[in-house]
Amino acid sequence: MNEAKLADLNEIQDFFNRVDRPSVEPIGVKDFIGWCNNPYKNDSNRTVDDQANVLGQTVRSLNCLNEDRLMEMKSALKEGRWNEWLKNNGIKASPEDAVFYLALKHRTDSQGHYRFYFDKDSVAKIDAFNPFKDNTTVLDQQWHALISLLAFRDVAHALSNERHECHCLYQHIKDWDKGDLNALELRFSRYASGTIELQLRSKGKNWQRQPSSAMNEWLRVALCRP
């Protein structure tokens, strides 16, 4: 990807302000992380029933378990006893979300900030284990963008490495492995209805929609500067 053609923050602000502009140039993933780490506003107060919300609930539930139970959970995932473990522990969780949580534990610092595998200097500066605002059921859309959207894909690809401590669980999350985030491109696109949404793709692949209205609205506000 030609670095000279990457969108900058001014281009994105222009895109949000002009009704006749259909799309913006691809955004570098490291720039996107930096912008989301430093939002102009973080005022999202909408409850959305989507995959990010379910993942947030799983992360919050699993974070209440002690290390012994987490080790039991990892063994159940590895040995094909997942449904049995869920029943015995009274927990609802998909295997891929549970695998993500285990990997997340390996990549967070004392503040709960996630350190990306694809780039040693990239950090999601938000508590990865606190997905909801002020202990409510309202999903924090900054968490959605940085953790549910990007960290999840980062973890899925990292587990493909045979030397990863959770590689034995890769089978459960491999469908989310879309390649190294270094090859990830993002852009904003506008539809005739006026709806603005984030889209992403790996190099050479088709653009994939990210239709969460709450996340896209948060991004529009968060990336705008006065």
PyMOL commands that place a pseudoatom at each C-alpha (Angstrom):
pseudoatom trace, name=CA, resn=MET, resi=1, chain=A, elem=C, hetatm=0, pos=[0.000, 0.000, 0.000]
pseudoatom trace, name=CA, resn=ASN, resi=2, chain=A, elem=C, hetatm=0, pos=[1.359, 3.398, -0.989]
pseudoatom trace, name=CA, resn=GLU, resi=3, chain=A, elem=C, hetatm=0, pos=[1.846, 5.238, 2.302]
pseudoatom trace, name=CA, resn=ALA, resi=4, chain=A, elem=C, hetatm=0, pos=[1.374, 8.586, 0.505]
pseudoatom trace, name=CA, resn=LYS, resi=5, chain=A, elem=C, hetatm=0, pos=[-2.248, 7.650, -0.233]
pseudoatom trace, name=CA, resn=LEU, resi=6, chain=A, elem=C, hetatm=0, pos=[-3.239, 6.946, 3.358]
pseudoatom trace, name=CA, resn=ALA, resi=7, chain=A, elem=C, hetatm=0, pos=[-5.944, 9.166, 4.741]
pseudoatom trace, name=CA, resn=ASP, resi=8, chain=A, elem=C, hetatm=0, pos=[-5.015, 11.655, 7.422]
pseudoatom trace, name=CA, resn=LEU, resi=9, chain=A, elem=C, hetatm=0, pos=[-7.265, 12.975, 10.143]
pseudoatom trace, name=CA, resn=ASN, resi=10, chain=A, elem=C, hetatm=0, pos=[-8.065, 16.154, 8.188]
pseudoatom trace, name=CA, resn=GLU, resi=11, chain=A, elem=C, hetatm=0, pos=[-9.343, 14.096, 5.248]
pseudoatom trace, name=CA, resn=ILE, resi=12, chain=A, elem=C, hetatm=0, pos=[-11.563, 12.080, 7.563]
pseudoatom trace, name=CA, resn=GLN, resi=13, chain=A, elem=C, hetatm=0, pos=[-12.991, 15.224, 9.156]
pseudoatom trace, name=CA, resn=ASP, resi=14, chain=A, elem=C, hetatm=0, pos=[-13.674, 16.592, 5.659]
pseudoatom trace, name=CA, resn=PHE, resi=15, chain=A, elem=C, hetatm=0, pos=[-15.428, 13.352, 4.758]
pseudoatom trace, name=CA, resn=PHE, resi=16, chain=A, elem=C, hetatm=0, pos=[-17.698, 13.560, 7.798]
pseudoatom trace, name=CA, resn=ASN, resi=17, chain=A, elem=C, hetatm=0, pos=[-18.577, 17.174, 7.008]
pseudoatom trace, name=CA, resn=ARG, resi=18, chain=A, elem=C, hetatm=0, pos=[-19.263, 16.819, 3.252]
pseudoatom trace, name=CA, resn=VAL, resi=19, chain=A, elem=C, hetatm=0, pos=[-22.489, 15.117, 2.235]
pseudoatom trace, name=CA, resn=ASP, resi=20, chain=A, elem=C, hetatm=0, pos=[-21.291, 14.590, -1.358]
pseudoatom trace, name=CA, resn=ARG, resi=21, chain=A, elem=C, hetatm=0, pos=[-18.134, 12.610, -0.561]
pseudoatom trace, name=CA, resn=PRO, resi=22, chain=A, elem=C, hetatm=0, pos=[-18.787, 8.832, -0.925]
pseudoatom trace, name=CA, resn=SER, resi=23, chain=A, elem=C, hetatm=0, pos=[-15.639, 7.465, 0.718]
pseudoatom trace, name=CA, resn=VAL, resi=24, chain=A, elem=C, hetatm=0, pos=[-12.257, 8.287, 2.201]
pseudoatom trace, name=CA, resn=GLU, resi=25, chain=A, elem=C, hetatm=0, pos=[-8.833, 6.898, 1.314]
pseudoatom trace, name=CA, resn=PRO, resi=26, chain=A, elem=C, hetatm=0, pos=[-7.695, 3.791, 3.248]
pseudoatom trace, name=CA, resn=ILE, resi=27, chain=A, elem=C, hetatm=0, pos=[-6.571, 4.440, 6.813]
pseudoatom trace, name=CA, resn=GLY, resi=28, chain=A, elem=C, hetatm=0, pos=[-3.440, 2.853, 8.296]
pseudoatom trace, name=CA, resn=VAL, resi=29, chain=A, elem=C, hetatm=0, pos=[-4.347, 0.557, 11.183]
pseudoatom trace, name=CA, resn=LYS, resi=30, chain=A, elem=C, hetatm=0, pos=[-1.687, 2.098, 13.458]
pseudoatom trace, name=CA, resn=ASP, resi=31, chain=A, elem=C, hetatm=0, pos=[-3.078, 5.582, 12.789]
pseudoatom trace, name=CA, resn=PHE, resi=32, chain=A, elem=C, hetatm=0, pos=[-6.577, 4.297, 13.504]
pseudoatom trace, name=CA, resn=ILE, resi=33, chain=A, elem=C, hetatm=0, pos=[-5.463, 2.846, 16.855]
pseudoatom trace, name=CA, resn=GLY, resi=34, chain=A, elem=C, hetatm=0, pos=[-3.787, 6.134, 17.751]
pseudoatom trace, name=CA, resn=TRP, resi=35, chain=A, elem=C, hetatm=0, pos=[-6.910, 8.143, 16.929]
pseudoatom trace, name=CA, resn=CYS, resi=36, chain=A, elem=C, hetatm=0, pos=[-9.165, 5.800, 18.911]
pseudoatom trace, name=CA, resn=ASN, resi=37, chain=A, elem=C, hetatm=0, pos=[-6.776, 6.035, 21.875]
pseudoatom trace, name=CA, resn=ASN, resi=38, chain=A, elem=C, hetatm=0, pos=[-7.232, 9.801, 21.896]
pseudoatom trace, name=CA, resn=PRO, resi=39, chain=A, elem=C, hetatm=0, pos=[-10.890, 10.455, 21.072]
pseudoatom trace, name=CA, resn=TYR, resi=40, chain=A, elem=C, hetatm=0, pos=[-12.287, 13.963, 20.967]
pseudoatom trace, name=CA, resn=LYS, resi=41, chain=A, elem=C, hetatm=0, pos=[-15.334, 12.648, 22.838]
pseudoatom trace, name=CA, resn=ASN, resi=42, chain=A, elem=C, hetatm=0, pos=[-16.320, 9.281, 24.286]
pseudoatom trace, name=CA, resn=ASP, resi=43, chain=A, elem=C, hetatm=0, pos=[-20.008, 9.833, 24.940]
pseudoatom trace, name=CA, resn=SER, resi=44, chain=A, elem=C, hetatm=0, pos=[-21.607, 6.652, 23.576]
pseudoatom trace, name=CA, resn=ASN, resi=45, chain=A, elem=C, hetatm=0, pos=[-24.685, 5.761, 25.587]
pseudoatom trace, name=CA, resn=ARG, resi=46, chain=A, elem=C, hetatm=0, pos=[-26.404, 3.286, 23.299]
pseudoatom trace, name=CA, resn=THR, resi=47, chain=A, elem=C, hetatm=0, pos=[-27.007, -0.357, 24.166]
pseudoatom trace, name=CA, resn=VAL, resi=48, chain=A, elem=C, hetatm=0, pos=[-26.533, -2.573, 21.124]
pseudoatom trace, name=CA, resn=ASP, resi=49, chain=A, elem=C, hetatm=0, pos=[-27.271, -6.291, 20.921]
pseudoatom trace, name=CA, resn=ASP, resi=50, chain=A, elem=C, hetatm=0, pos=[-24.487, -7.493, 18.622]
pseudoatom trace, name=CA, resn=GLN, resi=51, chain=A, elem=C, hetatm=0, pos=[-21.386, -9.661, 18.705]
pseudoatom trace, name=CA, resn=ALA, resi=52, chain=A, elem=C, hetatm=0, pos=[-19.321, -6.994, 20.435]
pseudoatom trace, name=CA, resn=ASN, resi=53, chain=A, elem=C, hetatm=0, pos=[-21.884, -6.731, 23.208]
pseudoatom trace, name=CA, resn=VAL, resi=54, chain=A, elem=C, hetatm=0, pos=[-21.905, -10.517, 23.693]
pseudoatom trace, name=CA, resn=LEU, resi=55, chain=A, elem=C, hetatm=0, pos=[-18.089, -10.586, 23.726]
pseudoatom trace, name=CA, resn=GLY, resi=56, chain=A, elem=C, hetatm=0, pos=[-18.093, -7.836, 26.348]
pseudoatom trace, name=CA, resn=GLN, resi=57, chain=A, elem=C, hetatm=0, pos=[-20.435, -9.830, 28.555]
pseudoatom trace, name=CA, resn=THR, resi=58, chain=A, elem=C, hetatm=0, pos=[-18.197, -12.899, 28.168]
pseudoatom trace, name=CA, resn=VAL, resi=59, chain=A, elem=C, hetatm=0, pos=[-15.051, -10.969, 29.068]
pseudoatom trace, name=CA, resn=ARG, resi=60, chain=A, elem=C, hetatm=0, pos=[-16.714, -9.520, 32.155]
pseudoatom trace, name=CA, resn=SER, resi=61, chain=A, elem=C, hetatm=0, pos=[-17.998, -12.961, 33.263]
pseudoatom trace, name=CA, resn=LEU, resi=62, chain=A, elem=C, hetatm=0, pos=[-14.735, -14.815, 32.711]
pseudoatom trace, name=CA, resn=ASN, resi=63, chain=A, elem=C, hetatm=0, pos=[-12.751, -12.093, 34.439]
pseudoatom trace, name=CA, resn=CYS, resi=64, chain=A, elem=C, hetatm=0, pos=[-14.523, -13.062, 37.678]
pseudoatom trace, name=CA, resn=LEU, resi=65, chain=A, elem=C, hetatm=0, pos=[-13.035, -16.581, 37.583]
pseudoatom trace, name=CA, resn=ASN, resi=66, chain=A, elem=C, hetatm=0, pos=[-9.894, -17.495, 39.505]
pseudoatom trace, name=CA, resn=GLU, resi=67, chain=A, elem=C, hetatm=0, pos=[-6.824, -18.961, 37.840]
pseudoatom trace, name=CA, resn=ASP, resi=68, chain=A, elem=C, hetatm=0, pos=[-7.722, -22.563, 38.715]
pseudoatom trace, name=CA, resn=ARG, resi=69, chain=A, elem=C, hetatm=0, pos=[-11.080, -22.304, 36.976]
pseudoatom trace, name=CA, resn=LEU, resi=70, chain=A, elem=C, hetatm=0, pos=[-9.491, -20.621, 33.974]
pseudoatom trace, name=CA, resn=MET, resi=71, chain=A, elem=C, hetatm=0, pos=[-7.021, -23.489, 33.701]
pseudoatom trace, name=CA, resn=GLU, resi=72, chain=A, elem=C, hetatm=0, pos=[-9.948, -25.905, 33.846]
pseudoatom trace, name=CA, resn=MET, resi=73, chain=A, elem=C, hetatm=0, pos=[-11.626, -23.885, 31.102]
pseudoatom trace, name=CA, resn=LYS, resi=74, chain=A, elem=C, hetatm=0, pos=[-8.526, -24.066, 28.910]
pseudoatom trace, name=CA, resn=SER, resi=75, chain=A, elem=C, hetatm=0, pos=[-8.349, -27.837, 29.398]
pseudoatom trace, name=CA, resn=ALA, resi=76, chain=A, elem=C, hetatm=0, pos=[-12.042, -28.193, 28.488]
pseudoatom trace, name=CA, resn=LEU, resi=77, chain=A, elem=C, hetatm=0, pos=[-11.476, -26.231, 25.277]
pseudoatom trace, name=CA, resn=LYS, resi=78, chain=A, elem=C, hetatm=0, pos=[-8.406, -28.285, 24.419]
pseudoatom trace, name=CA, resn=GLU, resi=79, chain=A, elem=C, hetatm=0, pos=[-9.992, -31.662, 25.171]
pseudoatom trace, name=CA, resn=GLY, resi=80, chain=A, elem=C, hetatm=0, pos=[-13.390, -31.126, 23.540]
pseudoatom trace, name=CA, resn=ARG, resi=81, chain=A, elem=C, hetatm=0, pos=[-15.350, -30.867, 26.797]
pseudoatom trace, name=CA, resn=TRP, resi=82, chain=A, elem=C, hetatm=0, pos=[-16.547, -27.291, 26.262]
pseudoatom trace, name=CA, resn=ASN, resi=83, chain=A, elem=C, hetatm=0, pos=[-20.308, -27.810, 26.568]
pseudoatom trace, name=CA, resn=GLU, resi=84, chain=A, elem=C, hetatm=0, pos=[-19.804, -29.933, 29.670]
pseudoatom trace, name=CA, resn=TRP, resi=85, chain=A, elem=C, hetatm=0, pos=[-17.660, -27.225, 31.288]
pseudoatom trace, name=CA, resn=LEU, resi=86, chain=A, elem=C, hetatm=0, pos=[-20.239, -24.528, 30.495]
pseudoatom trace, name=CA, resn=LYS, resi=87, chain=A, elem=C, hetatm=0, pos=[-23.016, -26.577, 32.077]
pseudoatom trace, name=CA, resn=ASN, resi=88, chain=A, elem=C, hetatm=0, pos=[-20.992, -27.327, 35.215]
pseudoatom trace, name=CA, resn=ASN, resi=89, chain=A, elem=C, hetatm=0, pos=[-19.994, -23.689, 35.688]
pseudoatom trace, name=CA, resn=GLY, resi=90, chain=A, elem=C, hetatm=0, pos=[-23.251, -21.980, 34.768]
pseudoatom trace, name=CA, resn=ILE, resi=91, chain=A, elem=C, hetatm=0, pos=[-21.590, -19.780, 32.147]
pseudoatom trace, name=CA, resn=LYS, resi=92, chain=A, elem=C, hetatm=0, pos=[-22.723, -18.829, 28.649]
pseudoatom trace, name=CA, resn=ALA, resi=93, chain=A, elem=C, hetatm=0, pos=[-19.851, -18.266, 26.222]
pseudoatom trace, name=CA, resn=SER, resi=94, chain=A, elem=C, hetatm=0, pos=[-18.791, -19.249, 22.735]
pseudoatom trace, name=CA, resn=PRO, resi=95, chain=A, elem=C, hetatm=0, pos=[-15.483, -21.140, 22.470]
pseudoatom trace, name=CA, resn=GLU, resi=96, chain=A, elem=C, hetatm=0, pos=[-13.908, -18.427, 20.306]
pseudoatom trace, name=CA, resn=ASP, resi=97, chain=A, elem=C, hetatm=0, pos=[-14.756, -15.720, 22.843]
pseudoatom trace, name=CA, resn=ALA, resi=98, chain=A, elem=C, hetatm=0, pos=[-13.315, -17.846, 25.663]
pseudoatom trace, name=CA, resn=VAL, resi=99, chain=A, elem=C, hetatm=0, pos=[-10.111, -18.453, 23.692]
pseudoatom trace, name=CA, resn=PHE, resi=100, chain=A, elem=C, hetatm=0, pos=[-9.839, -14.728, 23.022]
pseudoatom trace, name=CA, resn=TYR, resi=101, chain=A, elem=C, hetatm=0, pos=[-10.158, -13.987, 26.729]
pseudoatom trace, name=CA, resn=LEU, resi=102, chain=A, elem=C, hetatm=0, pos=[-7.355, -16.428, 27.606]
pseudoatom trace, name=CA, resn=ALA, resi=103, chain=A, elem=C, hetatm=0, pos=[-5.045, -14.847, 25.036]
pseudoatom trace, name=CA, resn=LEU, resi=104, chain=A, elem=C, hetatm=0, pos=[-6.066, -11.373, 26.188]
pseudoatom trace, name=CA, resn=LYS, resi=105, chain=A, elem=C, hetatm=0, pos=[-4.792, -12.230, 29.678]
pseudoatom trace, name=CA, resn=HIS, resi=106, chain=A, elem=C, hetatm=0, pos=[-1.326, -12.818, 28.211]
pseudoatom trace, name=CA, resn=ARG, resi=107, chain=A, elem=C, hetatm=0, pos=[-1.177, -9.475, 26.402]
pseudoatom trace, name=CA, resn=THR, resi=108, chain=A, elem=C, hetatm=0, pos=[-2.401, -6.876, 28.893]
pseudoatom trace, name=CA, resn=ASP, resi=109, chain=A, elem=C, hetatm=0, pos=[-0.338, -4.743, 31.240]
pseudoatom trace, name=CA, resn=SER, resi=110, chain=A, elem=C, hetatm=0, pos=[-1.094, -3.656, 34.805]
pseudoatom trace, name=CA, resn=GLN, resi=111, chain=A, elem=C, hetatm=0, pos=[-3.645, -1.139, 33.510]
pseudoatom trace, name=CA, resn=GLY, resi=112, chain=A, elem=C, hetatm=0, pos=[-5.430, -3.741, 31.420]
pseudoatom trace, name=CA, resn=HIS, resi=113, chain=A, elem=C, hetatm=0, pos=[-4.124, -2.165, 28.200]
pseudoatom trace, name=CA, resn=TYR, resi=114, chain=A, elem=C, hetatm=0, pos=[-3.822, -4.627, 25.318]
pseudoatom trace, name=CA, resn=ARG, resi=115, chain=A, elem=C, hetatm=0, pos=[-0.466, -4.806, 23.529]
pseudoatom trace, name=CA, resn=PHE, resi=116, chain=A, elem=C, hetatm=0, pos=[-0.954, -5.803, 19.894]
pseudoatom trace, name=CA, resn=TYR, resi=117, chain=A, elem=C, hetatm=0, pos=[0.974, -8.709, 18.422]
pseudoatom trace, name=CA, resn=PHE, resi=118, chain=A, elem=C, hetatm=0, pos=[1.267, -7.195, 14.943]
pseudoatom trace, name=CA, resn=ASP, resi=119, chain=A, elem=C, hetatm=0, pos=[3.251, -4.175, 16.156]
pseudoatom trace, name=CA, resn=LYS, resi=120, chain=A, elem=C, hetatm=0, pos=[5.197, -4.027, 19.422]
pseudoatom trace, name=CA, resn=ASP, resi=121, chain=A, elem=C, hetatm=0, pos=[4.580, -0.298, 19.830]
pseudoatom trace, name=CA, resn=SER, resi=122, chain=A, elem=C, hetatm=0, pos=[0.805, -0.410, 19.312]
pseudoatom trace, name=CA, resn=VAL, resi=123, chain=A, elem=C, hetatm=0, pos=[-1.290, -0.449, 22.492]
pseudoatom trace, name=CA, resn=ALA, resi=124, chain=A, elem=C, hetatm=0, pos=[-5.049, -0.189, 23.015]
pseudoatom trace, name=CA, resn=LYS, resi=125, chain=A, elem=C, hetatm=0, pos=[-5.175, 2.344, 25.840]
pseudoatom trace, name=CA, resn=ILE, resi=126, chain=A, elem=C, hetatm=0, pos=[-8.442, 1.222, 27.384]
pseudoatom trace, name=CA, resn=ASP, resi=127, chain=A, elem=C, hetatm=0, pos=[-9.143, -1.362, 30.091]
pseudoatom trace, name=CA, resn=ALA, resi=128, chain=A, elem=C, hetatm=0, pos=[-9.668, -4.545, 28.068]
pseudoatom trace, name=CA, resn=PHE, resi=129, chain=A, elem=C, hetatm=0, pos=[-11.558, -6.133, 30.967]
pseudoatom trace, name=CA, resn=ASN, resi=130, chain=A, elem=C, hetatm=0, pos=[-14.062, -3.285, 31.420]
pseudoatom trace, name=CA, resn=PRO, resi=131, chain=A, elem=C, hetatm=0, pos=[-16.232, -3.347, 28.267]
pseudoatom trace, name=CA, resn=PHE, resi=132, chain=A, elem=C, hetatm=0, pos=[-19.218, -1.470, 29.679]
pseudoatom trace, name=CA, resn=LYS, resi=133, chain=A, elem=C, hetatm=0, pos=[-19.490, 2.162, 30.711]
pseudoatom trace, name=CA, resn=ASP, resi=134, chain=A, elem=C, hetatm=0, pos=[-19.707, 2.887, 34.442]
pseudoatom trace, name=CA, resn=ASN, resi=135, chain=A, elem=C, hetatm=0, pos=[-20.650, -0.729, 35.271]
pseudoatom trace, name=CA, resn=THR, resi=136, chain=A, elem=C, hetatm=0, pos=[-23.857, -0.472, 33.209]
pseudoatom trace, name=CA, resn=THR, resi=137, chain=A, elem=C, hetatm=0, pos=[-25.033, -2.572, 30.250]
pseudoatom trace, name=CA, resn=VAL, resi=138, chain=A, elem=C, hetatm=0, pos=[-24.011, 0.167, 27.809]
pseudoatom trace, name=CA, resn=LEU, resi=139, chain=A, elem=C, hetatm=0, pos=[-21.113, -1.060, 25.676]
pseudoatom trace, name=CA, resn=ASP, resi=140, chain=A, elem=C, hetatm=0, pos=[-18.173, 1.340, 25.519]
pseudoatom trace, name=CA, resn=GLN, resi=141, chain=A, elem=C, hetatm=0, pos=[-17.728, 1.927, 21.781]
pseudoatom trace, name=CA, resn=GLN, resi=142, chain=A, elem=C, hetatm=0, pos=[-14.051, 2.789, 22.241]
pseudoatom trace, name=CA, resn=TRP, resi=143, chain=A, elem=C, hetatm=0, pos=[-13.674, -0.749, 23.635]
pseudoatom trace, name=CA, resn=HIS, resi=144, chain=A, elem=C, hetatm=0, pos=[-15.684, -2.042, 20.672]
pseudoatom trace, name=CA, resn=ALA, resi=145, chain=A, elem=C, hetatm=0, pos=[-13.333, -0.467, 18.126]
pseudoatom trace, name=CA, resn=LEU, resi=146, chain=A, elem=C, hetatm=0, pos=[-10.023, -1.246, 19.839]
pseudoatom trace, name=CA, resn=ILE, resi=147, chain=A, elem=C, hetatm=0, pos=[-10.700, -4.601, 21.499]
pseudoatom trace, name=CA, resn=SER, resi=148, chain=A, elem=C, hetatm=0, pos=[-13.659, -6.330, 19.878]
pseudoatom trace, name=CA, resn=LEU, resi=149, chain=A, elem=C, hetatm=0, pos=[-12.807, -5.227, 16.345]
pseudoatom trace, name=CA, resn=LEU, resi=150, chain=A, elem=C, hetatm=0, pos=[-9.002, -5.080, 16.231]
pseudoatom trace, name=CA, resn=ALA, resi=151, chain=A, elem=C, hetatm=0, pos=[-7.591, -7.031, 19.184]
pseudoatom trace, name=CA, resn=PHE, resi=152, chain=A, elem=C, hetatm=0, pos=[-9.862, -9.990, 18.424]
pseudoatom trace, name=CA, resn=ARG, resi=153, chain=A, elem=C, hetatm=0, pos=[-8.453, -10.275, 14.899]
pseudoatom trace, name=CA, resn=ASP, resi=154, chain=A, elem=C, hetatm=0, pos=[-4.931, -9.672, 16.169]
pseudoatom trace, name=CA, resn=VAL, resi=155, chain=A, elem=C, hetatm=0, pos=[-5.271, -12.546, 18.661]
pseudoatom trace, name=CA, resn=ALA, resi=156, chain=A, elem=C, hetatm=0, pos=[-6.861, -14.875, 16.110]
pseudoatom trace, name=CA, resn=HIS, resi=157, chain=A, elem=C, hetatm=0, pos=[-3.890, -14.488, 13.776]
pseudoatom trace, name=CA, resn=ALA, resi=158, chain=A, elem=C, hetatm=0, pos=[-1.313, -14.681, 16.573]
pseudoatom trace, name=CA, resn=LEU, resi=159, chain=A, elem=C, hetatm=0, pos=[-2.652, -18.071, 17.679]
pseudoatom trace, name=CA, resn=SER, resi=160, chain=A, elem=C, hetatm=0, pos=[-1.844, -19.515, 14.249]
pseudoatom trace, name=CA, resn=ASN, resi=161, chain=A, elem=C, hetatm=0, pos=[1.804, -19.473, 15.338]
pseudoatom trace, name=CA, resn=GLU, resi=162, chain=A, elem=C, hetatm=0, pos=[2.731, -22.923, 16.638]
pseudoatom trace, name=CA, resn=ARG, resi=163, chain=A, elem=C, hetatm=0, pos=[4.914, -21.344, 19.341]
pseudoatom trace, name=CA, resn=HIS, resi=164, chain=A, elem=C, hetatm=0, pos=[2.051, -19.357, 20.861]
pseudoatom trace, name=CA, resn=GLU, resi=165, chain=A, elem=C, hetatm=0, pos=[1.106, -20.520, 24.355]
pseudoatom trace, name=CA, resn=CYS, resi=166, chain=A, elem=C, hetatm=0, pos=[-2.525, -20.878, 23.227]
pseudoatom trace, name=CA, resn=HIS, resi=167, chain=A, elem=C, hetatm=0, pos=[-1.853, -22.392, 19.790]
pseudoatom trace, name=CA, resn=CYS, resi=168, chain=A, elem=C, hetatm=0, pos=[-3.584, -25.607, 20.885]
pseudoatom trace, name=CA, resn=LEU, resi=169, chain=A, elem=C, hetatm=0, pos=[-6.832, -23.593, 20.958]
pseudoatom trace, name=CA, resn=TYR, resi=170, chain=A, elem=C, hetatm=0, pos=[-6.428, -22.077, 17.483]
pseudoatom trace, name=CA, resn=GLN, resi=171, chain=A, elem=C, hetatm=0, pos=[-9.061, -24.433, 16.043]
pseudoatom trace, name=CA, resn=HIS, resi=172, chain=A, elem=C, hetatm=0, pos=[-11.749, -22.540, 17.950]
pseudoatom trace, name=CA, resn=ILE, resi=173, chain=A, elem=C, hetatm=0, pos=[-10.818, -19.083, 16.653]
pseudoatom trace, name=CA, resn=LYS, resi=174, chain=A, elem=C, hetatm=0, pos=[-9.260, -19.746, 13.237]
pseudoatom trace, name=CA, resn=ASP, resi=175, chain=A, elem=C, hetatm=0, pos=[-12.350, -18.523, 11.347]
pseudoatom trace, name=CA, resn=TRP, resi=176, chain=A, elem=C, hetatm=0, pos=[-11.556, -15.041, 12.701]
pseudoatom trace, name=CA, resn=ASP, resi=177, chain=A, elem=C, hetatm=0, pos=[-7.969, -15.154, 11.443]
pseudoatom trace, name=CA, resn=LYS, resi=178, chain=A, elem=C, hetatm=0, pos=[-7.913, -12.694, 8.537]
pseudoatom trace, name=CA, resn=GLY, resi=179, chain=A, elem=C, hetatm=0, pos=[-4.134, -12.348, 8.461]
pseudoatom trace, name=CA, resn=ASP, resi=180, chain=A, elem=C, hetatm=0, pos=[-1.601, -10.019, 10.019]
pseudoatom trace, name=CA, resn=LEU, resi=181, chain=A, elem=C, hetatm=0, pos=[-2.971, -6.601, 10.963]
pseudoatom trace, name=CA, resn=ASN, resi=182, chain=A, elem=C, hetatm=0, pos=[-0.007, -5.034, 9.166]
pseudoatom trace, name=CA, resn=ALA, resi=183, chain=A, elem=C, hetatm=0, pos=[-1.916, -5.852, 5.965]
pseudoatom trace, name=CA, resn=LEU, resi=184, chain=A, elem=C, hetatm=0, pos=[-5.208, -4.444, 7.261]
pseudoatom trace, name=CA, resn=GLU, resi=185, chain=A, elem=C, hetatm=0, pos=[-6.773, -1.424, 5.577]
pseudoatom trace, name=CA, resn=LEU, resi=186, chain=A, elem=C, hetatm=0, pos=[-9.705, 0.583, 6.917]
pseudoatom trace, name=CA, resn=ARG, resi=187, chain=A, elem=C, hetatm=0, pos=[-11.874, 3.234, 5.319]
pseudoatom trace, name=CA, resn=PHE, resi=188, chain=A, elem=C, hetatm=0, pos=[-15.124, 5.107, 5.860]
pseudoatom trace, name=CA, resn=SER, resi=189, chain=A, elem=C, hetatm=0, pos=[-17.875, 4.838, 3.255]
pseudoatom trace, name=CA, resn=ARG, resi=190, chain=A, elem=C, hetatm=0, pos=[-21.099, 6.809, 2.842]
pseudoatom trace, name=CA, resn=TYR, resi=191, chain=A, elem=C, hetatm=0, pos=[-24.302, 5.346, 1.407]
pseudoatom trace, name=CA, resn=ALA, resi=192, chain=A, elem=C, hetatm=0, pos=[-26.967, 7.228, -0.549]
pseudoatom trace, name=CA, resn=SER, resi=193, chain=A, elem=C, hetatm=0, pos=[-29.114, 7.200, 2.601]
pseudoatom trace, name=CA, resn=GLY, resi=194, chain=A, elem=C, hetatm=0, pos=[-26.424, 9.247, 4.350]
pseudoatom trace, name=CA, resn=THR, resi=195, chain=A, elem=C, hetatm=0, pos=[-25.341, 6.359, 6.595]
pseudoatom trace, name=CA, resn=ILE, resi=196, chain=A, elem=C, hetatm=0, pos=[-21.604, 6.348, 7.311]
pseudoatom trace, name=CA, resn=GLU, resi=197, chain=A, elem=C, hetatm=0, pos=[-19.835, 3.130, 8.250]
pseudoatom trace, name=CA, resn=LEU, resi=198, chain=A, elem=C, hetatm=0, pos=[-16.370, 1.774, 8.791]
pseudoatom trace, name=CA, resn=GLN, resi=199, chain=A, elem=C, hetatm=0, pos=[-15.162, -0.923, 6.397]
pseudoatom trace, name=CA, resn=LEU, resi=200, chain=A, elem=C, hetatm=0, pos=[-12.033, -3.064, 6.529]
pseudoatom trace, name=CA, resn=ARG, resi=201, chain=A, elem=C, hetatm=0, pos=[-10.128, -5.549, 4.404]
pseudoatom trace, name=CA, resn=SER, resi=202, chain=A, elem=C, hetatm=0, pos=[-6.848, -7.387, 4.135]
pseudoatom trace, name=CA, resn=LYS, resi=203, chain=A, elem=C, hetatm=0, pos=[-4.704, -6.490, 1.139]
pseudoatom trace, name=CA, resn=GLY, resi=204, chain=A, elem=C, hetatm=0, pos=[-6.179, -7.865, -2.066]
pseudoatom trace, name=CA, resn=LYS, resi=205, chain=A, elem=C, hetatm=0, pos=[-9.488, -8.819, -0.414]
pseudoatom trace, name=CA, resn=ASN, resi=206, chain=A, elem=C, hetatm=0, pos=[-12.958, -7.318, -0.658]
pseudoatom trace, name=CA, resn=TRP, resi=207, chain=A, elem=C, hetatm=0, pos=[-14.088, -4.605, 1.727]
pseudoatom trace, name=CA, resn=GLN, resi=208, chain=A, elem=C, hetatm=0, pos=[-16.093, -5.932, 4.684]
pseudoatom trace, name=CA, resn=ARG, resi=209, chain=A, elem=C, hetatm=0, pos=[-18.815, -3.835, 6.269]
pseudoatom trace, name=CA, resn=GLN, resi=210, chain=A, elem=C, hetatm=0, pos=[-18.814, -2.978, 9.968]
pseudoatom trace, name=CA, resn=PRO, resi=211, chain=A, elem=C, hetatm=0, pos=[-22.492, -2.027, 10.232]
pseudoatom trace, name=CA, resn=SER, resi=212, chain=A, elem=C, hetatm=0, pos=[-22.696, -1.310, 13.969]
pseudoatom trace, name=CA, resn=SER, resi=213, chain=A, elem=C, hetatm=0, pos=[-24.477, 2.049, 14.017]
pseudoatom trace, name=CA, resn=ALA, resi=214, chain=A, elem=C, hetatm=0, pos=[-23.330, 2.756, 17.578]
pseudoatom trace, name=CA, resn=MET, resi=215, chain=A, elem=C, hetatm=0, pos=[-19.639, 2.192, 16.820]
pseudoatom trace, name=CA, resn=ASN, resi=216, chain=A, elem=C, hetatm=0, pos=[-19.778, 4.158, 13.567]
pseudoatom trace, name=CA, resn=GLU, resi=217, chain=A, elem=C, hetatm=0, pos=[-21.482, 7.087, 15.294]
pseudoatom trace, name=CA, resn=TRP, resi=218, chain=A, elem=C, hetatm=0, pos=[-18.889, 7.004, 18.082]
pseudoatom trace, name=CA, resn=LEU, resi=219, chain=A, elem=C, hetatm=0, pos=[-16.080, 7.034, 15.497]
pseudoatom trace, name=CA, resn=ARG, resi=220, chain=A, elem=C, hetatm=0, pos=[-17.647, 9.992, 13.712]
pseudoatom trace, name=CA, resn=VAL, resi=221, chain=A, elem=C, hetatm=0, pos=[-17.709, 12.001, 16.943]
pseudoatom trace, name=CA, resn=ALA, resi=222, chain=A, elem=C, hetatm=0, pos=[-14.436, 10.674, 18.354]
pseudoatom trace, name=CA, resn=LEU, resi=223, chain=A, elem=C, hetatm=0, pos=[-12.369, 11.498, 15.247]
pseudoatom trace, name=CA, resn=CYS, resi=224, chain=A, elem=C, hetatm=0, pos=[-13.743, 14.998, 14.759]
pseudoatom trace, name=CA, resn=ARG, resi=225, chain=A, elem=C, hetatm=0, pos=[-11.797, 17.862, 16.259]
pseudoatom trace, name=CA, resn=PRO, resi=226, chain=A, elem=C, hetatm=0, pos=[-13.147, 21.384, 16.767]
for i in range(1, 226): cmd.bond("trace and resi %d" % i, "trace and resi %d" % (i + 1))
show_as sticks, trace
zoom trace
